[in-house]
Amino acid sequence: MRSRYSAYCMKEGNYIVQTYAQEKRHEHTTEDILLFANQVEFVNLEIIDTNHDDNFQYVEFKASYLEGQQLGMLHERSRFIKEEGRWVYLDGELYPSNDKKVSRNDPCPCLSGKKFKKCHG
Ligand SMILES: [Zn+2]
């Protein structure tokens, strides 16, 4: 999960495609992933909860990203399945979340402690 997040930050579309479960891989193209990754800038990742059962691992996380001055949040409970010895992303359940506007003098959403205008603004 963390490595996929990093891949989104680094805009490594191929890696993201490769870490989808086999049955899902055909639904996602590197182009689509990069289109999204290039549109936004991820600023923070918070892991809320992780657990597993016999078949799956679950990771609930909140990933904050900026799209211009808009702060968006991806709040998801992802499900991972083990294929050929490694955990890959199967699917996820999205929670509703609201976008909000960040003002220039607000604390930066990346939690650097700086004002937005001096950091990611
Ligand atoms: Zn920042």
Backbone and ligand atoms as CSV (ligand in chain L), in Angstrom:
chain,resi,resn,atom,element,x,y,z
A,1,MET,N,N,0.833,-1.201,0.000
A,1,MET,CA,C,0.000,0.000,0.000
A,1,MET,C,C,0.867,1.249,0.000
A,2,ARG,N,N,1.839,1.258,0.896
A,2,ARG,CA,C,2.744,2.410,0.926
A,2,ARG,C,C,3.539,2.539,-0.367
A,3,SER,N,N,3.935,1.412,-0.919
A,3,SER,CA,C,4.728,1.488,-2.143
A,3,SER,C,C,3.861,1.969,-3.310
A,4,ARG,N,N,2.563,1.620,-3.283
A,4,ARG,CA,C,1.690,2.125,-4.337
A,4,ARG,C,C,1.478,3.628,-4.176
A,5,TYR,N,N,1.346,4.060,-2.921
A,5,TYR,CA,C,1.216,5.493,-2.672
A,5,TYR,C,C,2.449,6.238,-3.196
A,6,SER,N,N,3.625,5.712,-2.868
A,6,SER,CA,C,4.865,6.329,-3.348
A,6,SER,C,C,4.886,6.371,-4.865
A,7,ALA,N,N,4.408,5.294,-5.482
A,7,ALA,CA,C,4.402,5.235,-6.946
A,7,ALA,C,C,3.493,6.315,-7.527
A,8,TYR,N,N,2.366,6.581,-6.838
A,8,TYR,CA,C,1.499,7.671,-7.290
A,8,TYR,C,C,2.231,9.006,-7.170
A,9,CYS,N,N,2.929,9.188,-6.072
A,9,CYS,CA,C,3.675,10.439,-5.876
A,9,CYS,C,C,4.742,10.599,-6.953
A,10,MET,N,N,5.410,9.498,-7.262
A,10,MET,CA,C,6.504,9.548,-8.236
A,10,MET,C,C,5.992,9.394,-9.667
A,11,LYS,N,N,4.686,9.204,-9.795
A,11,LYS,CA,C,4.042,9.061,-11.097
A,11,LYS,C,C,4.615,7.882,-11.884
A,12,GLU,N,N,4.755,6.763,-11.190
A,12,GLU,CA,C,5.243,5.541,-11.822
A,12,GLU,C,C,4.049,4.650,-12.184
A,13,GLY,N,N,3.441,4.984,-13.307
A,13,GLY,CA,C,2.223,4.299,-13.736
A,13,GLY,C,C,2.390,2.797,-13.910
A,14,ASN,N,N,3.525,2.386,-14.447
A,14,ASN,CA,C,3.740,0.948,-14.681
A,14,ASN,C,C,3.695,0.149,-13.402
A,15,TYR,N,N,4.331,0.687,-12.380
A,15,TYR,CA,C,4.365,-0.024,-11.109
A,15,TYR,C,C,2.952,-0.179,-10.555
A,16,ILE,N,N,2.156,0.857,-10.702
A,16,ILE,CA,C,0.790,0.808,-10.178
A,16,ILE,C,C,-0.019,-0.257,-10.915
A,17,VAL,N,N,0.146,-0.320,-12.227
A,17,VAL,CA,C,-0.556,-1.359,-12.990
A,17,VAL,C,C,-0.096,-2.742,-12.539
A,18,GLN,N,N,1.204,-2.904,-12.350
A,18,GLN,CA,C,1.759,-4.218,-11.983
A,18,GLN,C,C,1.329,-4.684,-10.598
A,19,THR,N,N,0.906,-3.757,-9.741
A,19,THR,CA,C,0.506,-4.154,-8.389
A,19,THR,C,C,-1.017,-4.280,-8.258
A,20,TYR,N,N,-1.724,-4.250,-9.383
A,20,TYR,CA,C,-3.130,-4.638,-9.369
A,20,TYR,C,C,-3.222,-6.157,-9.433
A,21,ALA,N,N,-4.261,-6.724,-8.824
A,21,ALA,CA,C,-4.507,-8.152,-8.959
A,21,ALA,C,C,-4.703,-8.477,-10.442
A,22,GLN,N,N,-4.314,-9.692,-10.822
A,22,GLN,CA,C,-4.377,-10.092,-12.225
A,22,GLN,C,C,-5.743,-9.817,-12.863
A,23,GLU,N,N,-6.802,-10.191,-12.144
A,23,GLU,CA,C,-8.137,-10.053,-12.720
A,23,GLU,C,C,-8.538,-8.591,-12.941
A,24,LYS,N,N,-7.839,-7.670,-12.281
A,24,LYS,CA,C,-8.191,-6.248,-12.391
A,24,LYS,C,C,-7.270,-5.500,-13.347
A,25,ARG,N,N,-6.155,-6.130,-13.671
A,25,ARG,CA,C,-5.099,-5.383,-14.356
A,25,ARG,C,C,-5.552,-4.824,-15.705
A,26,HIS,N,N,-6.393,-5.592,-16.409
A,26,HIS,CA,C,-6.822,-5.147,-17.737
A,26,HIS,C,C,-7.725,-3.915,-17.673
A,27,GLU,N,N,-8.294,-3.631,-16.480
A,27,GLU,CA,C,-9.205,-2.480,-16.370
A,27,GLU,C,C,-8.452,-1.159,-16.236
A,28,HIS,N,N,-7.156,-1.248,-16.028
A,28,HIS,CA,C,-6.390,-0.033,-15.751
A,28,HIS,C,C,-5.232,0.106,-16.721
A,29,THR,N,N,-5.119,1.272,-17.293
A,29,THR,CA,C,-3.987,1.496,-18.177
A,29,THR,C,C,-3.034,2.481,-17.512
A,30,THR,N,N,-1.776,2.359,-17.873
A,30,THR,CA,C,-0.766,3.285,-17.381
A,30,THR,C,C,-1.172,4.722,-17.701
A,31,GLU,N,N,-1.782,4.912,-18.896
A,31,GLU,CA,C,-2.176,6.262,-19.320
A,31,GLU,C,C,-3.206,6.857,-18.361
A,32,ASP,N,N,-4.236,6.070,-18.019
A,32,ASP,CA,C,-5.281,6.569,-17.118
A,32,ASP,C,C,-4.701,6.912,-15.756
A,33,ILE,N,N,-3.830,6.049,-15.278
A,33,ILE,CA,C,-3.251,6.266,-13.958
A,33,ILE,C,C,-2.403,7.533,-13.957
A,34,LEU,N,N,-1.637,7.705,-15.011
A,34,LEU,CA,C,-0.781,8.891,-15.075
A,34,LEU,C,C,-1.586,10.160,-15.257
A,35,LEU,N,N,-2.713,10.050,-15.949
A,35,LEU,CA,C,-3.582,11.203,-16.128
A,35,LEU,C,C,-4.003,11.734,-14.755
A,36,PHE,N,N,-4.421,10.801,-13.889
A,36,PHE,CA,C,-4.810,11.190,-12.529
A,36,PHE,C,C,-3.590,11.655,-11.737
A,37,ALA,N,N,-2.524,10.888,-11.781
A,37,ALA,CA,C,-1.336,11.214,-10.981
A,37,ALA,C,C,-0.752,12.577,-11.357
A,38,ASN,N,N,-0.853,12.930,-12.628
A,38,ASN,CA,C,-0.274,14.199,-13.061
A,38,ASN,C,C,-1.161,15.392,-12.740
A,39,GLN,N,N,-2.420,15.101,-12.470
A,39,GLN,CA,C,-3.387,16.157,-12.194
A,39,GLN,C,C,-3.309,16.610,-10.746
A,40,VAL,N,N,-2.845,15.733,-9.895
A,40,VAL,CA,C,-2.880,16.003,-8.461
A,40,VAL,C,C,-1.486,15.887,-7.866
A,41,GLU,N,N,-1.368,16.445,-6.664
A,41,GLU,CA,C,-0.121,16.291,-5.929
A,41,GLU,C,C,-0.465,15.729,-4.547
A,42,PHE,N,N,-0.031,14.520,-4.277
A,42,PHE,CA,C,-0.312,13.928,-2.974
A,42,PHE,C,C,0.546,14.600,-1.915
A,43,VAL,N,N,-0.076,14.954,-0.792
A,43,VAL,CA,C,0.673,15.666,0.234
A,43,VAL,C,C,0.740,14.922,1.568
A,44,ASN,N,N,-0.153,13.992,1.772
A,44,ASN,CA,C,-0.098,13.288,3.062
A,44,ASN,C,C,-0.793,11.937,2.968
A,45,LEU,N,N,-0.239,10.987,3.700
A,45,LEU,CA,C,-0.855,9.666,3.785
A,45,LEU,C,C,-1.015,9.305,5.246
A,46,GLU,N,N,-2.237,8.924,5.610
A,46,GLU,CA,C,-2.506,8.501,6.975
A,46,GLU,C,C,-3.107,7.099,6.916
A,47,ILE,N,N,-2.435,6.154,7.559
A,47,ILE,CA,C,-2.978,4.798,7.628
A,47,ILE,C,C,-3.894,4.756,8.847
A,48,ILE,N,N,-5.162,4.460,8.626
A,48,ILE,CA,C,-6.138,4.468,9.709
A,48,ILE,C,C,-6.161,3.116,10.407
A,49,ASP,N,N,-6.153,2.060,9.605
A,49,ASP,CA,C,-6.331,0.738,10.186
A,49,ASP,C,C,-5.837,-0.319,9.199
A,50,THR,N,N,-5.278,-1.371,9.725
A,50,THR,CA,C,-4.940,-2.511,8.872
A,50,THR,C,C,-5.416,-3.776,9.561
A,51,ASN,N,N,-5.936,-4.704,8.797
A,51,ASN,CA,C,-6.258,-6.012,9.358
A,51,ASN,C,C,-6.334,-7.026,8.232
A,52,HIS,N,N,-6.592,-8.256,8.595
A,52,HIS,CA,C,-6.625,-9.299,7.567
A,52,HIS,C,C,-7.524,-10.426,8.012
A,53,ASP,N,N,-7.993,-11.196,7.054
A,53,ASP,CA,C,-8.649,-12.458,7.363
A,53,ASP,C,C,-7.898,-13.554,6.607
A,54,ASP,N,N,-8.499,-14.708,6.437
A,54,ASP,CA,C,-7.761,-15.812,5.828
A,54,ASP,C,C,-7.324,-15.522,4.390
A,55,ASN,N,N,-8.088,-14.710,3.697
A,55,ASN,CA,C,-7.816,-14.518,2.278
A,55,ASN,C,C,-7.256,-13.155,1.895
A,56,PHE,N,N,-7.571,-12.154,2.677
A,56,PHE,CA,C,-7.259,-10.796,2.254
A,56,PHE,C,C,-6.569,-9.983,3.343
A,57,GLN,N,N,-5.888,-8.950,2.892
A,57,GLN,CA,C,-5.418,-7.919,3.802
A,57,GLN,C,C,-6.214,-6.655,3.500
A,58,TYR,N,N,-6.509,-5.901,4.555
A,58,TYR,CA,C,-7.267,-4.671,4.384
A,58,TYR,C,C,-6.453,-3.509,4.935
A,59,VAL,N,N,-6.459,-2.427,4.211
A,59,VAL,CA,C,-5.788,-1.217,4.690
A,59,VAL,C,C,-6.742,-0.047,4.504
A,60,GLU,N,N,-7.099,0.588,5.619
A,60,GLU,CA,C,-7.901,1.803,5.506
A,60,GLU,C,C,-6.953,2.985,5.599
A,61,PHE,N,N,-7.065,3.899,4.661
A,61,PHE,CA,C,-6.140,5.034,4.648
A,61,PHE,C,C,-6.856,6.293,4.181
A,62,LYS,N,N,-6.218,7.409,4.495
A,62,LYS,CA,C,-6.642,8.698,3.960
A,62,LYS,C,C,-5.445,9.309,3.257
A,63,ALA,N,N,-5.590,9.550,1.989
A,63,ALA,CA,C,-4.518,10.193,1.230
A,63,ALA,C,C,-5.008,11.574,0.807
A,64,SER,N,N,-4.305,12.595,1.245
A,64,SER,CA,C,-4.688,13.958,0.871
A,64,SER,C,C,-3.901,14.377,-0.353
A,65,TYR,N,N,-4.588,15.081,-1.215
A,65,TYR,CA,C,-3.893,15.571,-2.400
A,65,TYR,C,C,-4.400,16.956,-2.771
A,66,LEU,N,N,-3.568,17.669,-3.440
A,66,LEU,CA,C,-3.921,18.996,-3.913
A,66,LEU,C,C,-4.171,18.948,-5.405
A,67,GLU,N,N,-5.228,19.658,-5.777
A,67,GLU,CA,C,-5.499,19.861,-7.191
A,67,GLU,C,C,-5.626,21.373,-7.316
A,68,GLY,N,N,-4.539,22.007,-7.614
A,68,GLY,CA,C,-4.512,23.463,-7.517
A,68,GLY,C,C,-4.658,23.877,-6.061
A,69,GLN,N,N,-5.668,24.713,-5.783
A,69,GLN,CA,C,-5.903,25.178,-4.404
A,69,GLN,C,C,-6.897,24.283,-3.663
A,70,GLN,N,N,-7.427,23.287,-4.370
A,70,GLN,CA,C,-8.405,22.404,-3.759
A,70,GLN,C,C,-7.704,21.242,-3.069
A,71,LEU,N,N,-8.098,21.021,-1.825
A,71,LEU,CA,C,-7.566,19.881,-1.100
A,71,LEU,C,C,-8.584,18.751,-1.174
A,72,GLY,N,N,-8.190,17.666,-1.768
A,72,GLY,CA,C,-9.083,16.512,-1.873
A,72,GLY,C,C,-8.576,15.401,-0.986
A,73,MET,N,N,-9.456,14.482,-0.690
A,73,MET,CA,C,-9.012,13.365,0.123
A,73,MET,C,C,-9.574,12.064,-0.422
A,74,LEU,N,N,-8.699,11.099,-0.522
A,74,LEU,CA,C,-9.100,9.760,-0.907
A,74,LEU,C,C,-9.122,8.942,0.376
A,75,HIS,N,N,-10.343,8.614,0.816
A,75,HIS,CA,C,-10.494,7.814,2.031
A,75,HIS,C,C,-11.020,6.463,1.583
A,76,GLU,N,N,-10.208,5.455,1.740
A,76,GLU,CA,C,-10.538,4.169,1.149
A,76,GLU,C,C,-10.136,3.027,2.055
A,77,ARG,N,N,-10.911,1.958,1.972
A,77,ARG,CA,C,-10.495,0.706,2.589
A,77,ARG,C,C,-10.148,-0.230,1.443
A,78,SER,N,N,-8.863,-0.476,1.287
A,78,SER,CA,C,-8.388,-1.277,0.167
A,78,SER,C,C,-8.305,-2.739,0.560
A,79,ARG,N,N,-8.503,-3.585,-0.422
A,79,ARG,CA,C,-8.396,-5.012,-0.191
A,79,ARG,C,C,-7.267,-5.561,-1.053
A,80,PHE,N,N,-6.381,-6.300,-0.425
A,80,PHE,CA,C,-5.236,-6.882,-1.121
A,80,PHE,C,C,-5.333,-8.397,-1.091
A,81,ILE,N,N,-4.875,-8.995,-2.155
A,81,ILE,CA,C,-4.897,-10.462,-2.262
A,81,ILE,C,C,-3.489,-10.940,-2.599
A,82,LYS,N,N,-3.164,-12.133,-2.119
A,82,LYS,CA,C,-1.820,-12.651,-2.368
A,82,LYS,C,C,-1.807,-13.431,-3.673
A,83,GLU,N,N,-0.931,-13.012,-4.574
A,83,GLU,CA,C,-0.775,-13.697,-5.859
A,83,GLU,C,C,0.692,-13.956,-6.080
A,84,GLU,N,N,1.032,-15.195,-6.343
A,84,GLU,CA,C,2.429,-15.551,-6.598
A,84,GLU,C,C,3.351,-14.987,-5.532
A,85,GLY,N,N,2.896,-15.105,-4.303
A,85,GLY,CA,C,3.760,-14.739,-3.187
A,85,GLY,C,C,3.833,-13.272,-2.832
A,86,ARG,N,N,3.080,-12.427,-3.535
A,86,ARG,CA,C,3.123,-11.014,-3.142
A,86,ARG,C,C,1.707,-10.449,-3.067
A,87,TRP,N,N,1.563,-9.426,-2.231
A,87,TRP,CA,C,0.257,-8.810,-2.045
A,87,TRP,C,C,0.003,-7.793,-3.130
A,88,VAL,N,N,-1.132,-7.932,-3.774
A,88,VAL,CA,C,-1.493,-6.989,-4.834
A,88,VAL,C,C,-2.885,-6.420,-4.547
A,89,TYR,N,N,-3.139,-5.265,-5.124
A,89,TYR,CA,C,-4.381,-4.541,-4.880
A,89,TYR,C,C,-5.543,-5.187,-5.625
A,90,LEU,N,N,-6.581,-5.542,-4.900
A,90,LEU,CA,C,-7.754,-6.158,-5.537
A,90,LEU,C,C,-8.828,-5.104,-5.794
A,91,ASP,N,N,-9.322,-4.503,-4.733
A,91,ASP,CA,C,-10.319,-3.449,-4.904
A,91,ASP,C,C,-10.407,-2.640,-3.617
A,92,GLY,N,N,-11.292,-1.698,-3.606
A,92,GLY,CA,C,-11.389,-0.841,-2.434
A,92,GLY,C,C,-12.781,-0.269,-2.290
A,93,GLU,N,N,-13.091,0.086,-1.055
A,93,GLU,CA,C,-14.378,0.674,-0.726
A,93,GLU,C,C,-14.093,2.131,-0.391
A,94,LEU,N,N,-14.756,3.035,-1.105
A,94,LEU,CA,C,-14.487,4.455,-0.881
A,94,LEU,C,C,-15.444,5.030,0.144
A,95,TYR,N,N,-14.918,5.880,0.991
A,95,TYR,CA,C,-15.756,6.618,1.933
A,95,TYR,C,C,-15.961,8.014,1.368
A,96,PRO,N,N,-17.130,8.600,1.634
A,96,PRO,CA,C,-17.336,9.957,1.117
A,96,PRO,C,C,-16.415,10.957,1.819
A,97,SER,N,N,-15.939,11.917,1.070
A,97,SER,CA,C,-15.156,12.984,1.698
A,97,SER,C,C,-15.320,14.244,0.861
A,98,ASN,N,N,-15.186,15.365,1.505
A,98,ASN,CA,C,-15.416,16.639,0.830
A,98,ASN,C,C,-14.108,17.314,0.464
A,99,ASP,N,N,-14.112,17.928,-0.683
A,99,ASP,CA,C,-12.972,18.768,-1.039
A,99,ASP,C,C,-13.084,20.072,-0.285
A,100,LYS,N,N,-11.968,20.672,0.015
A,100,LYS,CA,C,-12.055,22.019,0.557
A,100,LYS,C,C,-10.954,22.875,-0.029
A,101,LYS,N,N,-11.190,24.169,0.026
A,101,LYS,CA,C,-10.230,25.086,-0.546
A,101,LYS,C,C,-9.186,25.422,0.512
A,102,VAL,N,N,-7.948,25.477,0.101
A,102,VAL,CA,C,-6.899,25.870,1.031
A,102,VAL,C,C,-6.555,27.328,0.764
A,103,SER,N,N,-6.555,28.127,1.835
A,103,SER,CA,C,-6.172,29.526,1.671
A,103,SER,C,C,-4.664,29.662,1.824
A,104,ARG,N,N,-4.151,30.724,1.249
A,104,ARG,CA,C,-2.697,30.908,1.214
A,104,ARG,C,C,-2.067,30.923,2.604
A,105,ASN,N,N,-2.834,31.406,3.582
A,105,ASN,CA,C,-2.269,31.515,4.936
A,105,ASN,C,C,-2.598,30.327,5.846
A,106,ASP,N,N,-3.320,29.358,5.320
A,106,ASP,CA,C,-3.615,28.165,6.108
A,106,ASP,C,C,-2.346,27.327,6.299
A,107,PRO,N,N,-2.334,26.520,7.366
A,107,PRO,CA,C,-1.225,25.565,7.491
A,107,PRO,C,C,-1.242,24.616,6.294
A,108,CYS,N,N,-0.087,24.295,5.787
A,108,CYS,CA,C,-0.035,23.431,4.606
A,108,CYS,C,C,-0.569,22.031,4.946
A,109,PRO,N,N,-1.409,21.478,4.069
A,109,PRO,CA,C,-1.988,20.150,4.336
A,109,PRO,C,C,-0.956,19.016,4.352
A,110,CYS,N,N,0.280,19.273,3.956
A,110,CYS,CA,C,1.285,18.211,4.024
A,110,CYS,C,C,1.846,18.103,5.447
A,111,LEU,N,N,1.344,18.949,6.347
A,111,LEU,CA,C,1.733,18.934,7.767
A,111,LEU,C,C,3.184,19.323,7.995
A,112,SER,N,N,3.718,20.142,7.105
A,112,SER,CA,C,5.102,20.596,7.268
A,112,SER,C,C,5.212,21.629,8.379
A,113,GLY,N,N,4.047,22.204,8.776
A,113,GLY,CA,C,4.074,23.261,9.771
A,113,GLY,C,C,4.243,24.643,9.152
A,114,LYS,N,N,4.471,24.676,7.845
A,114,LYS,CA,C,4.596,25.968,7.164
A,114,LYS,C,C,3.241,26.399,6.639
A,115,LYS,N,N,3.161,27.700,6.310
A,115,LYS,CA,C,1.947,28.173,5.650
A,115,LYS,C,C,1.905,27.611,4.240
A,116,PHE,N,N,0.671,27.434,3.778
A,116,PHE,CA,C,0.469,26.859,2.445
A,116,PHE,C,C,1.246,27.621,1.377
A,117,LYS,N,N,1.185,28.964,1.440
A,117,LYS,CA,C,1.816,29.762,0.390
A,117,LYS,C,C,3.334,29.598,0.371
A,118,LYS,N,N,3.902,29.199,1.526
A,118,LYS,CA,C,5.356,29.034,1.586
A,118,LYS,C,C,5.784,27.591,1.325
A,119,CYS,N,N,4.780,26.732,1.134
A,119,CYS,CA,C,5.114,25.318,0.981
A,119,CYS,C,C,4.579,24.806,-0.353
A,120,HIS,N,N,3.424,24.146,-0.314
A,120,HIS,CA,C,2.885,23.584,-1.544
A,120,HIS,C,C,2.029,24.597,-2.335
A,121,GLY,N,N,1.837,25.770,-1.832
A,121,GLY,CA,C,0.929,26.734,-2.457
A,121,GLY,C,C,1.470,27.312,-3.756
L,1,ZN,ZN,ZN,3.404,21.586,2.068
